Amino acid sequence: MVYPAEAQPRYTYLLWHIFNYPTAAGHEAAFAVTKNWGDSINSLYSVLLEVILVQAFHLLILAFVYVGNRSSSDSIHLATKVFYEDEPAAVLLRVLSRFTGGRVSQNPTSPSNRAIKRYEQTLLLVVIGVTVLFVPKIVPAFAIHGLLIGTSAPVDPLQVYVPESPWFTTGNVGLQIPLEALAQPRYLRAVGQADTASIDLQNKVTVTAPVTLQNLGKGEQILEIGYNYSLTAQDLGLQNFHGLQLNVQGSCHTEYGWLNNTESEGTSTDVYNIFGDDSINWKASPYYGYVPIAFSDFPKASGTFRINNTYAIMISSMQCDSFTIGTDPWYLTNTTGTPYNGDTVYNVLRGRPGLSCWQSDEWTYKDQSSSTWNLSSISGLNFPQSLRNVFYNLIGPPSIFSTATALGSIALASSTTAQLYTIDAASSSIYNDMQRLVLTTYISTANLLVDTTLYNKTNTYGLNSIVSSGDLDQVAQFVVSDQNITTVSLAYAIGIPIGTVLIYLIVKLLKIYVQPRAFDGVSRTPEAVVRINEAEKA
């Protein structure tokens, strides 16, 4: 899941509630707390893990004792000395330092033989060194890795709001304007992230290099550009439905045949019949501000119940000024130019082509495929119809169409370098524009559930939510993320304290039943330890 560009409001999520945390392998039972609570939990559980490791070391010593009862090795009996001393670490350091000195490495009872063989010394040094030096550093990292697993929390169902779309309800296109006003912040957040995206985020989408299908002469070309990306249930923040994946694939090509006529009286205007339909008239004109502006159209008659749908993207870049010569079909300029304040200004030619596009939105789950509308029909998925309605409402039409419609004058990459009445035509291209549109669409789609909690509910323009109060729990099967949230693994939260108590009790019981083989009658110290003590005093 791509994090939203703004902090997640505290009132939109639930703390101390058990939920399914989505992972690449499925989901894990967890609960969410504040970051401060997470730090405290991590500190506490780090101590518990240290206790577990200390007790595990005691178990190892008990194993040495048990084996020592059947062995004559002094290194085994050294373990017994360590285990039954009040300060085993001090004993180890004292004895090991004597070993490294060389003199007291002789067995006091047999000076010609080593009390502890060299490989046994090495093994003890390695074990003790690793334990003393590295365990304090490893334990906190281990606790964070296994115990604190993320920064997500379950959404508060009462904060979910999905404004009705004309594509979902009555087909009343009059709802489109207030819907776009409500949705625009969502796309502004997405395009902001797209413009500052890391390489990893950019690699989430693929936009193929333009292919020239036909060269029409004078710089005019029929180009084709493809794109694709995928989103898993985890990417969408869904708590359940592991294995569900949305695969988006599309393609666009420049279309010159839609241009109907050009008008030169008054403000210059190019008139297009999109998809060759006389009833769908669209006009390109400098009236829009002499900067490139994108418009999109989606023919409702194409049927949004299907996996494949068509849409169009139009550009109004005609007669835009440029200080560079453009060669791309959308930004093709004249090559003569006119002088202006010591520079040469070139104009984008009229009659720029539209983009005729198709997009496939295919959901897959265990060798089954479906359109967005038929998500609830996938066998074995148990996808709630109310949640299906949310997806269909938000990405029923091709999602890139919604992106271009909502962003308008800032949808294209060329708009980021455009100044008043002036663009850089040489660096502008359909490919760059599509890259920005596709990446923005990917981000807005990944965040579509999270964004249902971020609408401005103080002014919804009278648009009701399509989610009824009775369906809120079914729809709210997703998580939101924020750096002020800490996700705690339920299994670790329960297992570590239980494990600490169990291993502590096991060690205590074994110490009762596993005793050294032989003692001197006075100090109840193992005979081998007596020899080692004598060696230390020598």
Secondary structure as a PSIPRED ss2 file (coil, helix, strand):
# PSIPRED VFORMAT (PSIPRED V4.0)

   1 M C   1.000  0.000  0.000
   2 V C   1.000  0.000  0.000
   3 Y C   1.000  0.000  0.000
   4 P C   1.000  0.000  0.000
   5 A C   1.000  0.000  0.000
   6 E C   1.000  0.000  0.000
   7 A C   1.000  0.000  0.000
   8 Q C   1.000  0.000  0.000
   9 P C   1.000  0.000  0.000
  10 R H   0.000  1.000  0.000
  11 Y H   0.000  1.000  0.000
  12 T H   0.000  1.000  0.000
  13 Y E   0.000  0.000  1.000
  14 L C   1.000  0.000  0.000
  15 L C   1.000  0.000  0.000
  16 W C   1.000  0.000  0.000
  17 H C   1.000  0.000  0.000
  18 I E   0.000  0.000  1.000
  19 F E   0.000  0.000  1.000
  20 N E   0.000  0.000  1.000
  21 Y E   0.000  0.000  1.000
  22 P E   0.000  0.000  1.000
  23 T E   0.000  0.000  1.000
  24 A C   1.000  0.000  0.000
  25 A C   1.000  0.000  0.000
  26 G E   0.000  0.000  1.000
  27 H E   0.000  0.000  1.000
  28 E E   0.000  0.000  1.000
  29 A E   0.000  0.000  1.000
  30 A E   0.000  0.000  1.000
  31 F E   0.000  0.000  1.000
  32 A E   0.000  0.000  1.000
  33 V E   0.000  0.000  1.000
  34 T E   0.000  0.000  1.000
  35 K H   0.000  1.000  0.000
  36 N H   0.000  1.000  0.000
  37 W H   0.000  1.000  0.000
  38 G H   0.000  1.000  0.000
  39 D H   0.000  1.000  0.000
  40 S H   0.000  1.000  0.000
  41 I H   0.000  1.000  0.000
  42 N H   0.000  1.000  0.000
  43 S H   0.000  1.000  0.000
  44 L H   0.000  1.000  0.000
  45 Y H   0.000  1.000  0.000
  46 S H   0.000  1.000  0.000
  47 V H   0.000  1.000  0.000
  48 L H   0.000  1.000  0.000
  49 L H   0.000  1.000  0.000
  50 E H   0.000  1.000  0.000
  51 V H   0.000  1.000  0.000
  52 I H   0.000  1.000  0.000
  53 L H   0.000  1.000  0.000
  54 V H   0.000  1.000  0.000
  55 Q H   0.000  1.000  0.000
  56 A H   0.000  1.000  0.000
  57 F H   0.000  1.000  0.000
  58 H H   0.000  1.000  0.000
  59 L H   0.000  1.000  0.000
  60 L H   0.000  1.000  0.000
  61 I H   0.000  1.000  0.000
  62 L H   0.000  1.000  0.000
  63 A H   0.000  1.000  0.000
  64 F H   0.000  1.000  0.000
  65 V H   0.000  1.000  0.000
  66 Y H   0.000  1.000  0.000
  67 V H   0.000  1.000  0.000
  68 G H   0.000  1.000  0.000
  69 N C   1.000  0.000  0.000
  70 R C   1.000  0.000  0.000
  71 S C   1.000  0.000  0.000
  72 S C   1.000  0.000  0.000
  73 S C   1.000  0.000  0.000
  74 D H   0.000  1.000  0.000
  75 S H   0.000  1.000  0.000
  76 I H   0.000  1.000  0.000
  77 H H   0.000  1.000  0.000
  78 L H   0.000  1.000  0.000
  79 A H   0.000  1.000  0.000
  80 T H   0.000  1.000  0.000
  81 K H   0.000  1.000  0.000
  82 V H   0.000  1.000  0.000
  83 F H   0.000  1.000  0.000
  84 Y H   0.000  1.000  0.000
  85 E C   1.000  0.000  0.000
  86 D C   1.000  0.000  0.000
  87 E C   1.000  0.000  0.000
  88 P H   0.000  1.000  0.000
  89 A H   0.000  1.000  0.000
  90 A H   0.000  1.000  0.000
  91 V H   0.000  1.000  0.000
  92 L H   0.000  1.000  0.000
  93 L H   0.000  1.000  0.000
  94 R H   0.000  1.000  0.000
  95 V H   0.000  1.000  0.000
  96 L H   0.000  1.000  0.000
  97 S H   0.000  1.000  0.000
  98 R H   0.000  1.000  0.000
  99 F H   0.000  1.000  0.000
 100 T H   0.000  1.000  0.000
 101 G H   0.000  1.000  0.000
 102 G C   1.000  0.000  0.000
 103 R H   0.000  1.000  0.000
 104 V H   0.000  1.000  0.000
 105 S H   0.000  1.000  0.000
 106 Q E   0.000  0.000  1.000
 107 N E   0.000  0.000  1.000
 108 P C   1.000  0.000  0.000
 109 T C   1.000  0.000  0.000
 110 S E   0.000  0.000  1.000
 111 P E   0.000  0.000  1.000
 112 S E   0.000  0.000  1.000
 113 N E   0.000  0.000  1.000
 114 R E   0.000  0.000  1.000
 115 A C   1.000  0.000  0.000
 116 I C   1.000  0.000  0.000
 117 K C   1.000  0.000  0.000
 118 R H   0.000  1.000  0.000
 119 Y H   0.000  1.000  0.000
 120 E H   0.000  1.000  0.000
 121 Q H   0.000  1.000  0.000
 122 T H   0.000  1.000  0.000
 123 L H   0.000  1.000  0.000
 124 L H   0.000  1.000  0.000
 125 L H   0.000  1.000  0.000
 126 V H   0.000  1.000  0.000
 127 V H   0.000  1.000  0.000
 128 I H   0.000  1.000  0.000
 129 G H   0.000  1.000  0.000
 130 V H   0.000  1.000  0.000
 131 T H   0.000  1.000  0.000
 132 V H   0.000  1.000  0.000
 133 L H   0.000  1.000  0.000
 134 F H   0.000  1.000  0.000
 135 V H   0.000  1.000  0.000
 136 P H   0.000  1.000  0.000
 137 K H   0.000  1.000  0.000
 138 I H   0.000  1.000  0.000
 139 V H   0.000  1.000  0.000
 140 P H   0.000  1.000  0.000
 141 A H   0.000  1.000  0.000
 142 F H   0.000  1.000  0.000
 143 A H   0.000  1.000  0.000
 144 I H   0.000  1.000  0.000
 145 H H   0.000  1.000  0.000
 146 G H   0.000  1.000  0.000
 147 L H   0.000  1.000  0.000
 148 L E   0.000  0.000  1.000
 149 I E   0.000  0.000  1.000
 150 G E   0.000  0.000  1.000
 151 T C   1.000  0.000  0.000
 152 S E   0.000  0.000  1.000
 153 A E   0.000  0.000  1.000
 154 P E   0.000  0.000  1.000
 155 V E   0.000  0.000  1.000
 156 D C   1.000  0.000  0.000
 157 P H   0.000  1.000  0.000
 158 L H   0.000  1.000  0.000
 159 Q H   0.000  1.000  0.000
 160 V C   1.000  0.000  0.000
 161 Y C   1.000  0.000  0.000
 162 V C   1.000  0.000  0.000
 163 P E   0.000  0.000  1.000
 164 E C   1.000  0.000  0.000
 165 S C   1.000  0.000  0.000
 166 P C   1.000  0.000  0.000
 167 W C   1.000  0.000  0.000
 168 F C   1.000  0.000  0.000
 169 T C   1.000  0.000  0.000
 170 T C   1.000  0.000  0.000
 171 G C   1.000  0.000  0.000
 172 N C   1.000  0.000  0.000
 173 V H   0.000  1.000  0.000
 174 G H   0.000  1.000  0.000
 175 L H   0.000  1.000  0.000
 176 Q H   0.000  1.000  0.000
 177 I H   0.000  1.000  0.000
 178 P H   0.000  1.000  0.000
 179 L H   0.000  1.000  0.000
 180 E H   0.000  1.000  0.000
 181 A H   0.000  1.000  0.000
 182 L H   0.000  1.000  0.000
 183 A H   0.000  1.000  0.000
 184 Q H   0.000  1.000  0.000
 185 P H   0.000  1.000  0.000
 186 R H   0.000  1.000  0.000
 187 Y H   0.000  1.000  0.000
 188 L H   0.000  1.000  0.000
 189 R H   0.000  1.000  0.000
 190 A H   0.000  1.000  0.000
 191 V H   0.000  1.000  0.000
 192 G H   0.000  1.000  0.000
 193 Q H   0.000  1.000  0.000
 194 A H   0.000  1.000  0.000
 195 D H   0.000  1.000  0.000
 196 T C   1.000  0.000  0.000
 197 A C   1.000  0.000  0.000
 198 S C   1.000  0.000  0.000
 199 I H   0.000  1.000  0.000
 200 D H   0.000  1.000  0.000
 201 L H   0.000  1.000  0.000
 202 Q H   0.000  1.000  0.000
 203 N C   1.000  0.000  0.000
 204 K C   1.000  0.000  0.000
 205 V E   0.000  0.000  1.000
 206 T E   0.000  0.000  1.000
 207 V E   0.000  0.000  1.000
 208 T C   1.000  0.000  0.000
 209 A C   1.000  0.000  0.000
 210 P C   1.000  0.000  0.000
 211 V E   0.000  0.000  1.000
 212 T E   0.000  0.000  1.000
 213 L E   0.000  0.000  1.000
 214 Q E   0.000  0.000  1.000
 215 N E   0.000  0.000  1.000
 216 L E   0.000  0.000  1.000
 217 G E   0.000  0.000  1.000
 218 K C   1.000  0.000  0.000
 219 G C   1.000  0.000  0.000
 220 E E   0.000  0.000  1.000
 221 Q E   0.000  0.000  1.000
 222 I E   0.000  0.000  1.000
 223 L E   0.000  0.000  1.000
 224 E E   0.000  0.000  1.000
 225 I E   0.000  0.000  1.000
 226 G E   0.000  0.000  1.000
 227 Y E   0.000  0.000  1.000
 228 N E   0.000  0.000  1.000
 229 Y E   0.000  0.000  1.000
 230 S E   0.000  0.000  1.000
 231 L E   0.000  0.000  1.000
 232 T E   0.000  0.000  1.000
 233 A C   1.000  0.000  0.000
 234 Q C   1.000  0.000  0.000
 235 D C   1.000  0.000  0.000
 236 L C   1.000  0.000  0.000
 237 G C   1.000  0.000  0.000
 238 L E   0.000  0.000  1.000
 239 Q C   1.000  0.000  0.000
 240 N C   1.000  0.000  0.000
 241 F C   1.000  0.000  0.000
 242 H C   1.000  0.000  0.000
 243 G C   1.000  0.000  0.000
 244 L C   1.000  0.000  0.000
 245 Q E   0.000  0.000  1.000
 246 L E   0.000  0.000  1.000
 247 N E   0.000  0.000  1.000
 248 V E   0.000  0.000  1.000
 249 Q E   0.000  0.000  1.000
 250 G E   0.000  0.000  1.000
 251 S E   0.000  0.000  1.000
 252 C E   0.000  0.000  1.000
 253 H E   0.000  0.000  1.000
 254 T E   0.000  0.000  1.000
 255 E E   0.000  0.000  1.000
 256 Y C   1.000  0.000  0.000
 257 G C   1.000  0.000  0.000
 258 W C   1.000  0.000  0.000
 259 L E   0.000  0.000  1.000
 260 N E   0.000  0.000  1.000
 261 N E   0.000  0.000  1.000
 262 T E   0.000  0.000  1.000
 263 E E   0.000  0.000  1.000
 264 S C   1.000  0.000  0.000
 265 E C   1.000  0.000  0.000
 266 G C   1.000  0.000  0.000
 267 T C   1.000  0.000  0.000
 268 S C   1.000  0.000  0.000
 269 T E   0.000  0.000  1.000
 270 D E   0.000  0.000  1.000
 271 V E   0.000  0.000  1.000
 272 Y E   0.000  0.000  1.000
 273 N E   0.000  0.000  1.000
 274 I H   0.000  1.000  0.000
 275 F H   0.000  1.000  0.000
 276 G H   0.000  1.000  0.000
 277 D C   1.000  0.000  0.000
 278 D C   1.000  0.000  0.000
 279 S C   1.000  0.000  0.000
 280 I C   1.000  0.000  0.000
 281 N E   0.000  0.000  1.000
 282 W E   0.000  0.000  1.000
 283 K E   0.000  0.000  1.000
 284 A E   0.000  0.000  1.000
 285 S C   1.000  0.000  0.000
 286 P H   0.000  1.000  0.000
 287 Y H   0.000  1.000  0.000
 288 Y H   0.000  1.000  0.000
 289 G C   1.000  0.000  0.000
 290 Y C   1.000  0.000  0.000
 291 V C   1.000  0.000  0.000
 292 P C   1.000  0.000  0.000
 293 I E   0.000  0.000  1.000
 294 A E   0.000  0.000  1.000
 295 F E   0.000  0.000  1.000
 296 S E   0.000  0.000  1.000
 297 D E   0.000  0.000  1.000
 298 F C   1.000  0.000  0.000
 299 P C   1.000  0.000  0.000
 300 K H   0.000  1.000  0.000
 301 A H   0.000  1.000  0.000
 302 S H   0.000  1.000  0.000
 303 G C   1.000  0.000  0.000
 304 T C   1.000  0.000  0.000
 305 F C   1.000  0.000  0.000
 306 R C   1.000  0.000  0.000
 307 I C   1.000  0.000  0.000
 308 N E   0.000  0.000  1.000
 309 N E   0.000  0.000  1.000
 310 T E   0.000  0.000  1.000
 311 Y E   0.000  0.000  1.000
 312 A E   0.000  0.000  1.000
 313 I E   0.000  0.000  1.000
 314 M E   0.000  0.000  1.000
 315 I E   0.000  0.000  1.000
 316 S E   0.000  0.000  1.000
 317 S C   1.000  0.000  0.000
 318 M C   1.000  0.000  0.000
 319 Q C   1.000  0.000  0.000
 320 C C   1.000  0.000  0.000
 321 D E   0.000  0.000  1.000
 322 S E   0.000  0.000  1.000
 323 F C   1.000  0.000  0.000
 324 T C   1.000  0.000  0.000
 325 I C   1.000  0.000  0.000
 326 G C   1.000  0.000  0.000
 327 T C   1.000  0.000  0.000
 328 D C   1.000  0.000  0.000
 329 P C   1.000  0.000  0.000
 330 W C   1.000  0.000  0.000
 331 Y C   1.000  0.000  0.000
 332 L C   1.000  0.000  0.000
 333 T E   0.000  0.000  1.000
 334 N C   1.000  0.000  0.000
 335 T C   1.000  0.000  0.000
 336 T C   1.000  0.000  0.000
 337 G C   1.000  0.000  0.000
 338 T E   0.000  0.000  1.000
 339 P E   0.000  0.000  1.000
 340 Y E   0.000  0.000  1.000
 341 N C   1.000  0.000  0.000
 342 G C   1.000  0.000  0.000
 343 D E   0.000  0.000  1.000
 344 T E   0.000  0.000  1.000
 345 V E   0.000  0.000  1.000
 346 Y E   0.000  0.000  1.000
 347 N E   0.000  0.000  1.000
 348 V E   0.000  0.000  1.000
 349 L C   1.000  0.000  0.000
 350 R C   1.000  0.000  0.000
 351 G C   1.000  0.000  0.000
 352 R C   1.000  0.000  0.000
 353 P C   1.000  0.000  0.000
 354 G E   0.000  0.000  1.000
 355 L E   0.000  0.000  1.000
 356 S E   0.000  0.000  1.000
 357 C E   0.000  0.000  1.000
 358 W E   0.000  0.000  1.000
 359 Q E   0.000  0.000  1.000
 360 S E   0.000  0.000  1.000
 361 D E   0.000  0.000  1.000
 362 E E   0.000  0.000  1.000
 363 W E   0.000  0.000  1.000
 364 T E   0.000  0.000  1.000
 365 Y E   0.000  0.000  1.000
 366 K C   1.000  0.000  0.000
 367 D C   1.000  0.000  0.000
 368 Q E   0.000  0.000  1.000
 369 S E   0.000  0.000  1.000
 370 S E   0.000  0.000  1.000
 371 S C   1.000  0.000  0.000
 372 T C   1.000  0.000  0.000
 373 W C   1.000  0.000  0.000
 374 N C   1.000  0.000  0.000
 375 L H   0.000  1.000  0.000
 376 S H   0.000  1.000  0.000
 377 S H   0.000  1.000  0.000
 378 I C   1.000  0.000  0.000
 379 S C   1.000  0.000  0.000
 380 G C   1.000  0.000  0.000
 381 L C   1.000  0.000  0.000
 382 N C   1.000  0.000  0.000
 383 F C   1.000  0.000  0.000
 384 P C   1.000  0.000  0.000
 385 Q H   0.000  1.000  0.000
 386 S H   0.000  1.000  0.000
 387 L H   0.000  1.000  0.000
 388 R H   0.000  1.000  0.000
 389 N H   0.000  1.000  0.000
 390 V H   0.000  1.000  0.000
 391 F H   0.000  1.000  0.000
 392 Y H   0.000  1.000  0.000
 393 N H   0.000  1.000  0.000
 394 L H   0.000  1.000  0.000
 395 I H   0.000  1.000  0.000
 396 G C   1.000  0.000  0.000
 397 P C   1.000  0.000  0.000
 398 P C   1.000  0.000  0.000
 399 S H   0.000  1.000  0.000
 400 I H   0.000  1.000  0.000
 401 F H   0.000  1.000  0.000
 402 S H   0.000  1.000  0.000
 403 T H   0.000  1.000  0.000
 404 A H   0.000  1.000  0.000
 405 T H   0.000  1.000  0.000
 406 A H   0.000  1.000  0.000
 407 L H   0.000  1.000  0.000
 408 G H   0.000  1.000  0.000
 409 S H   0.000  1.000  0.000
 410 I H   0.000  1.000  0.000
 411 A C   1.000  0.000  0.000
 412 L C   1.000  0.000  0.000
 413 A H   0.000  1.000  0.000
 414 S H   0.000  1.000  0.000
 415 S H   0.000  1.000  0.000
 416 T H   0.000  1.000  0.000
 417 T C   1.000  0.000  0.000
 418 A C   1.000  0.000  0.000
 419 Q E   0.000  0.000  1.000
 420 L C   1.000  0.000  0.000
 421 Y C   1.000  0.000  0.000
 422 T E   0.000  0.000  1.000
 423 I E   0.000  0.000  1.000
 424 D C   1.000  0.000  0.000
 425 A H   0.000  1.000  0.000
 426 A H   0.000  1.000  0.000
 427 S H   0.000  1.000  0.000
 428 S C   1.000  0.000  0.000
 429 S C   1.000  0.000  0.000
 430 I H   0.000  1.000  0.000
 431 Y H   0.000  1.000  0.000
 432 N H   0.000  1.000  0.000
 433 D H   0.000  1.000  0.000
 434 M H   0.000  1.000  0.000
 435 Q H   0.000  1.000  0.000
 436 R H   0.000  1.000  0.000
 437 L H   0.000  1.000  0.000
 438 V H   0.000  1.000  0.000
 439 L H   0.000  1.000  0.000
 440 T H   0.000  1.000  0.000
 441 T H   0.000  1.000  0.000
 442 Y H   0.000  1.000  0.000
 443 I H   0.000  1.000  0.000
 444 S H   0.000  1.000  0.000
 445 T H   0.000  1.000  0.000
 446 A H   0.000  1.000  0.000
 447 N C   1.000  0.000  0.000
 448 L C   1.000  0.000  0.000
 449 L C   1.000  0.000  0.000
 450 V H   0.000  1.000  0.000
 451 D H   0.000  1.000  0.000
 452 T H   0.000  1.000  0.000
 453 T H   0.000  1.000  0.000
 454 L C   1.000  0.000  0.000
 455 Y C   1.000  0.000  0.000
 456 N C   1.000  0.000  0.000
 457 K C   1.000  0.000  0.000
 458 T C   1.000  0.000  0.000
 459 N C   1.000  0.000  0.000
 460 T C   1.000  0.000  0.000
 461 Y C   1.000  0.000  0.000
 462 G C   1.000  0.000  0.000
 463 L C   1.000  0.000  0.000
 464 N C   1.000  0.000  0.000
 465 S E   0.000  0.000  1.000
 466 I C   1.000  0.000  0.000
 467 V C   1.000  0.000  0.000
 468 S C   1.000  0.000  0.000
 469 S H   0.000  1.000  0.000
 470 G H   0.000  1.000  0.000
 471 D H   0.000  1.000  0.000
 472 L H   0.000  1.000  0.000
 473 D H   0.000  1.000  0.000
 474 Q H   0.000  1.000  0.000
 475 V H   0.000  1.000  0.000
 476 A C   1.000  0.000  0.000
 477 Q C   1.000  0.000  0.000
 478 F E   0.000  0.000  1.000
 479 V E   0.000  0.000  1.000
 480 V E   0.000  0.000  1.000
 481 S E   0.000  0.000  1.000
 482 D C   1.000  0.000  0.000
 483 Q C   1.000  0.000  0.000
 484 N C   1.000  0.000  0.000
 485 I E   0.000  0.000  1.000
 486 T E   0.000  0.000  1.000
 487 T E   0.000  0.000  1.000
 488 V E   0.000  0.000  1.000
 489 S E   0.000  0.000  1.000
 490 L H   0.000  1.000  0.000
 491 A H   0.000  1.000  0.000
 492 Y H   0.000  1.000  0.000
 493 A H   0.000  1.000  0.000
 494 I H   0.000  1.000  0.000
 495 G H   0.000  1.000  0.000
 496 I H   0.000  1.000  0.000
 497 P H   0.000  1.000  0.000
 498 I H   0.000  1.000  0.000
 499 G H   0.000  1.000  0.000
 500 T H   0.000  1.000  0.000
 501 V H   0.000  1.000  0.000
 502 L H   0.000  1.000  0.000
 503 I H   0.000  1.000  0.000
 504 Y H   0.000  1.000  0.000
 505 L H   0.000  1.000  0.000
 506 I H   0.000  1.000  0.000
 507 V H   0.000  1.000  0.000
 508 K H   0.000  1.000  0.000
 509 L H   0.000  1.000  0.000
 510 L H   0.000  1.000  0.000
 511 K H   0.000  1.000  0.000
 512 I H   0.000  1.000  0.000
 513 Y H   0.000  1.000  0.000
 514 V C   1.000  0.000  0.000
 515 Q C   1.000  0.000  0.000
 516 P C   1.000  0.000  0.000
 517 R C   1.000  0.000  0.000
 518 A C   1.000  0.000  0.000
 519 F E   0.000  0.000  1.000
 520 D C   1.000  0.000  0.000
 521 G C   1.000  0.000  0.000
 522 V C   1.000  0.000  0.000
 523 S C   1.000  0.000  0.000
 524 R C   1.000  0.000  0.000
 525 T C   1.000  0.000  0.000
 526 P E   0.000  0.000  1.000
 527 E H   0.000  1.000  0.000
 528 A H   0.000  1.000  0.000
 529 V H   0.000  1.000  0.000
 530 V H   0.000  1.000  0.000
 531 R H   0.000  1.000  0.000
 532 I H   0.000  1.000  0.000
 533 N H   0.000  1.000  0.000
 534 E H   0.000  1.000  0.000
 535 A H   0.000  1.000  0.000
 536 E H   0.000  1.000  0.000
 537 K H   0.000  1.000  0.000
 538 A C   1.000  0.000  0.000
